[in-house]
Amino acid sequence: MENAATPLRMARWPIFLLIALAGLGLRLPQLGVRPMHTDEAVNAYIVGQILSGEPFNYDPQDRHGPALAVFAVPLARLQGARTFSDLTEVELRLTAALAGTVTILLLGAAVEVFGMVPCLIAALLCAAGPLTVYYDRFFIHESLFCTATLGLIVSAWRAWQRNSVSYAALTGACAALMLACKETAAIHFFALFVALFVYWRWDQQGKGVLELLRPRAMVAALVTFLLLTVTLFTWFGRNWGALPALLRAVPDVLARAGGQGHQKPFWYYGWLLSTGRSGWVLLALAGIGLFVTFAKRDHCRFRLLGYYAILLALTYSLIPYKTPWLALNLWVPLALLAGRAIEWSWRVAATRLELRTAIPAFAILGAAAAALIAHDTRQRVFVHPADEANPYAYAHTSDDLLGLAPEIEQLARRNPIAEPRIAVIAHDAWPLPWYLRHFSHVGFWQPGQPVGEADFYVTSTEAAEQYEEQLRNFRPEFFGVRPGVLLLLWSPAPK
């Protein structure tokens, strides 16, 4: 495929820019329609606090790092948001959509590492794949984390190839951004290090270790990593208590890895990636790409990628704690390996068949795969984004909850109550802070705590029994929060 690759390389950036714009076009429609997931609501509240002038406070027990807020806050301000109540779903989710678009562009930069055709196929899969499009419309850290991870891989390769201090510094910056996204960056650092060691020990028979060491570049990467990590976690020097909290994060992360109610079997990610009509296509092609990579010894970069992909998949699968958006970390390596399989298949077909036979055959197969991917993306992203049957919609907020705030507004006008006082009583009230953000007088209590008088009460079904006397003159109305979870809206009973 060398002859075909040459003109493609000449038009590299226009092609990848076009794919990135198409990917962005898939991520923007109906961006605010899907209900806010609890994790999205928590991240939105953090952005709201920063908009009000507070620094980011790192909490390793219940939160991740500051990177998402670093990009979301200025983007929200550019769109006119000044307070938590000003924020909208579109303003927040645009951060993830843009991060996913940058990942596609980075695959254009990765052409020097993995080749034009594999990167082109990977870009198409990232632009239109159901998993990537779905979670690139989620206001969580994962899309930005994947962007930083690919940035680290590409910049590290260039830093090593060119012994470049500037690319090494960029590598350190990407590593710091990964850590500032999520503590799971440690898993990726470990997988990359072990992949390098395995490649050096098995493929190079332990030779050329000095070539792997670039002292000036390594120092530049380390210094940049430390400086940027300190800057981000201390919120640009405004909260130095974040550094001790970061050091204490290890036991919290280990506890979370044990499951905490999110335990899944070893094969969960394999099942998730193979679901739908198109899932098996990606996994089958990635499997072929992996086999070809290890059967041939002329592509050291793909062998490194193969080791990394295997180690990453094994580590994530062995950890009991599993959520579907973590599979996003596997998508880019699998997509690149799928591109490797397609490139190899074309070379085999071109040598054994006439072009007039090979080209139509590949066109038909490509059109069939595109149709399957388009079907899954449409169904999961646009038709059933919050449906319980959608494997990506994990513990997702129900559409029913969207009616809670309008119902309170309507009842307040009917009573009439100019500024309703709302008391929320539940062990886990999320994502209610998001949906009640436009009301001025909202308080949150844990069940069992004394609660003052209010015009409306929102309680969990368990908490309602504890406040029976206080609620005797109120009538209940049920609202679904997420699968298996209900809340009660208590409004004044008609007199």
N, C-alpha and C positions, 0 to 999 in steps of 0.2 A: 504493500500500500504506500510505498515511498513516493511514487509519482503523484498519487492523489493527495498525499499529505503536504507536498510542497506548496501548491497553490493555497491550501487551507492555512498553512503557517503564514503566508503573506497577508492573508485577510484575517489574521487571528483576532485582533481586538474588535474590529467591527462585528465579527460573528459572535464573540462572547458578550459584547455589549447588547446586541440584539436579543440574545437568549436571556440575558439578565433583565432587560426591559420586559420581555414576555413573561418571565417569572414574576416580576413585580406586578405586572398586569393581572396575573392570577391571584396574587395575594391581597389586592386592594378591594375588590368588589365585596359588598356586604360585610365589611370588616367589623362593623359595630353591631351586627344582628345577633350573633351567638351570645348567649348569656355569659357573664363573667365567671370563670372558674374561681374557686376559693383562692388558689395560689395567685391568680391574676389580681384579685381584689386586695390581697395582702401587699403585693408589690405596688399596686396603685396607691394604697394608703401611705406607703413609705415615700413615694414621689410627692404626695400631697403634703406630708410633713416637711420635706425639703423645700417645697415651694413656699411654705409659710415661714421659712427662715431657719429651721432646725437642721443641724448636721446629720449625716447618716450615722446611725448607731448599729454597729455590727453585733448581731446576736447569733452565736453559732448553734443555739438550740433550735430556734424556729425560723431563722432567716438564712439567706445566702449572702454573698458579698455585694459590694457597692457598684459593680460595673454596669449593671442594667440601669440603675438610677443615674449614673454618670452621663449616659446617652439619652435617657428618657426625659430628664428634667429640662435641658436646653431645647429639646425638640418640642416638648409641651409648651414651653414659654414662647417659642417661635409661632405656635398656633394660637396663642392668646391666653393660655391657662395661667392663672395666678394663685389659685387656691385648690384644695382638694375637690370642692364642689364644682369647680370649673372643668375638671377633667372629663374626657369622654373615652369610650372604648376605642374609637378610631385613633385618637391622639396617642394613646398608650401603645396599642398594638402596632402602630406604624414603626416603632423601634425594632420589633422583631422582624417585620416584613422587610425593612431595609437591611437588617443584618443578614437575612437569607439571600437577599439580592447581592450583597457584597461577597458572600460565599461563592456564588456563581461566577462573579468576576475574578475571584482569586483562583478559580480553576483555570482561567485564562493565563494567569501568572504561573500556574503549575505545569504548563506545557513543556517548559524546559526540563522539568523533573520527570514527568510521566509520559510525555508525548502528546501530540495533537489529538489523535483520535480518541484515546481513553479519556482525556480531559473534556473533549467535546461531548462524548456520550454521558459522562458524569454530570456535566453542566445541564444537559437536557433532562436527566433523571432528577437532578436537584430542583430544576425550574418547575417541573410538572408533576413530580412524584407525589402521591397522596399524603405520605407521612411528612415530607418536607413542607408542602404547601399548608397542611393542617397546622403544624406547630410553629411555622413562621407567621402565623396569625394569632399566636398566643403570647400574652405579655408575661413571659417567664424567661429565665436566663439561658435556656438551652440553645436557641438559635445563635445568640451572640457567642456562647461558649464554642459552638462548632465553627463559627467564623474565625475565632481566635486560634483554635486548634489547627485548622488548615493553614492559617497565616504562619503559625510556628513551624509547621512542617516545611512549607515552601521557603521561608526566610532562612531556616536552619540549613537547608540543602545549599542555598546560594552562599550563605556565609562560609560553609565548609569548602565548597567548590572554588570560591574566589578568595578565601582567607580574608573576608571583608569584615571590618569592624562595624561598619554601618548596618550591614545585614545582621550581624551578630547582636547589635543593640536592638534591632527590630525583633529578633528572636526572643530576647529577654523581655521586651515589651509585650509580645504576644503571650508569653508564659505568665507574666504578671496579670494580664487581662483574663486569662483562663482562671487563675486562682481567685481573682476578684469577682469572677462570675460564680464559681462553685468550688467547694472543697474537693469535689471529685476530680479536679485537675491532677491530684496526686496519682490517681489511677492511670491517667494518660502519660504523665511523666515516667511512671514506672514501666508502662508498656513500651514506650519509645526507647527507654534505656535498655531494657531487656532485649528488644528487637535488634538494637545496635550490637549488643554483646553477642547474641546468637549469630548474627550475620558475620561478625568478625571471627568468632570461634569456629563456626561450621563452614561458612562459605569461603572465608579467607585463611582458614587453618591457623588462625592466630597471628597472621602476618600483617605488617603495615600498621601496627598500632600507633606509631609516631605520626602517621599521616592523619589519624583521627584527631590528634591534639593540635589545636590552634590556640596557643596561649593568649595572644592579644585578643582574639575574637571571643574566647571563653570568658576572659575578664570583663570585656565590654558587655556581654550578655548577662553575666551575673550582677554587675553593678546596676545595669538598667533594670533588671528584674527587681532587685532590692529597693531601689529608689522609687520605682513606680508602684510597687506593692505597698510601701509605707505611705506614699502620697494618697493612694486611693482608699486604703482602709482607715486612715486617720481623717479622711474627708478633707484633704488638702490642709492638714495640720490643725483642724478644728476639734478633733476627737482622738486624743492619743491613747485613751483607754481601749481602743479597738485592737491595739497590738497585743496586749496580754490576753484579750478575748480570742484572738486568732491562734495564739499558742495553746489555749485551752480547748480549741475546737476538736482536737483528736479524739478524746473520749466520747464527745457528742456525736461525731461522725461515725465512730465505730458502733455506738448504740443504735444509730439510725440504720446502719448497714444490716443489723440483725433482723430488721423487718418492720417493727412498729406498726403492725397492721397492714403492711403492704407486701407481705411475703408472697412470692410466686415461685413456681417450680423452675428447675434449671433450664428447661426448653422454652420458657415464656417468650423470649425475644425472637427465637426462631419461628415460633408459632405466629407471633404478631407480624413479623416481616413477610410471612408467607400467606397471610390472609388476603381476601379479596380475589378478584380475577387476575390481577397483575403481580401479586406478591411472589408467586413461584417463579416468574420470569426473572426478576432481579436476583433471587437466591440461586437459581440454576446458572445464570450467566456468571455470577460472582464465583460460584463453585468451579466452573470451567476456567475462569480467569486465574483462580488460585492454583488449579492443577497445572495449567500451562506455565505459570510463573515458576513453579518448583520443578517442572519437568525440563525447562530450559534454563540455562545458567548465564544468559547474556543480558539480563535486565536486573542489575543489582538493586535498583530503586524499587522495582516491583517486589522483589524478594523481601526487602525491608518493609514495604507496605504490607505484604502478606503476613510476615511475623507479627507486625503491629496489630493487624486486623484480628488475627487468631487470638493473641494475648488479650486484646481488648474485649472481644466477644466472650472468651472464657471467664475473664474477671467479672464482667457485668453479670454473666449467667450464674456464676458461683455465689455471688452476693445475694442473700435472700431478699433484700429490699429491691423491689422492681416497680417502676412506673413506665408507662408506654412512651413518654417523651424522651426517656433515656436512650431509646432505640435510635434517636436522631444522630447520636454519636457514631453509630455503626454505618449510617447511610452513605457518607462520602467514601470511606474505604471500600465498601461493597460496590458503590457506583463506579469507582475507578477500576476495580477488578472486573466488573461487567464490561466496561469499555475495553479492557485488555482482551477479554474473551472475544468481543466483536471484531477487534482489530486482527487477532489471530485467525478467527474464522474466515475473515475476508481474504487474508493472504493464502490460506489453504484453498478456498474456493477459486480464487483468481489463478492459482497455479494448476488446478485440476479441471477447471471448467472454462468454457469460453466466457468472455465478458458479457456477451449478449444473453447468456443464461444466468450468470452470477448476479448481475445487476438487478434484473426483475425479481429474482428469488429473494435477494436481500431487501428490496423495496417492499415486497409483499409481507415478509416477516416483520420488517420495521413498522409498517402500517398497522399490522395486527397487534403488535406490542403497544403501539401508541394508542390504539383504540381501547385496549384493556386498561391502560394507565389512566386515560381520560375518563373512563367509566368510574373507576374507583375514586379518583380525585373529585369528580362531580358529586358522587353519592356521599362521600365522607366529609367533604369540606363545605359543600353548599346545600345539599338536600337534607342530610341528617347530621348536622354538626354536633348536636347535643343529645342525640338519641342514645338510649342505654345499649342498644344493639351495636352501636359504632364502637369498635375496639379502641379507637383513639380517644373517645369521650370518657375518660376515666374519672369516676366519682364526680361527674360533671353537674354543674348547677342546672336545675330544671327550668324549662321555659315558663313553668307555672309561677316561679318566683318573680318574674318580670311584672306580674300584675299586683304585687304587694304595695309598692309605693303609690301607684295610681289609685288603688282602692282606698288607701289612707287619705289621699288628697280629696277623693270624692266624698268620703264619709265626713271629713272635716268641714267641707263646704255645706254638707247637708245638715250638720248639727246646730249651729255653725261654730267652728273653732278656727280663729285666725292663724294662730301659730301652735299647732298641736304638739303636746308633750308626749314623747314616745319612750317607753321603757322596754328594753330588750333583755330577756332573762333566759340564758342558755349557756351550757358549758362551752359550746363552740358556735359563736354567732356569725362567723364568716359565711358568705360574703355580704351580710347585711350592712356593715359599715359603708360599703360601696353603694348599695341600692337606696340607702337612707341618707346619703350625703347632702341632699338638697334641703333637708329639714334642719332647722336651727336648734331644736331642743330634743336631742336624742341621748339617752344614757344606756350603758351596758352593765349588767349585773350577772354574777354567777348565781345559780340556784342556791337558795338558803340565805342569801344576803337580804337585809331589809331594803325594801323598795318603796319610795315615796309615791304620792299620788301622780297619776298620769292620765292623759286623755285616751291613749291607746297603749296596749301592752302586746308585745310579741314574745311568745314563750315556746320553749320546746315542750313536747307532749309530757315529758317527765316533770318538768318544772311547774306545769299548770296545776298539778295536784297539791303542790306545796303552798300555792297562793289562792286556794279555793275561796277563802273568805274575802280576800281583796278583790277578787274577780267576779263576785256574785252578781254585780249589776252590769256585767259585760257579757256580750255574746261572742262565741268563737267562730272563726272561719279558718279552714285548713289551707295551707300552701305547701306544695312540695318543694323541698330545697335541692335535694339530689336523691338518687335511688335509695329508698329505704329510710329517708329522713324527712320528717314533717315538722312544720312550725304552725303555731296558732296565732292568728291576729285577733285580739280581743278589742272590740269596739263597744261604745256605750249602747246599752240595750234601749230600744224605744220606750219612752214613758207613756 
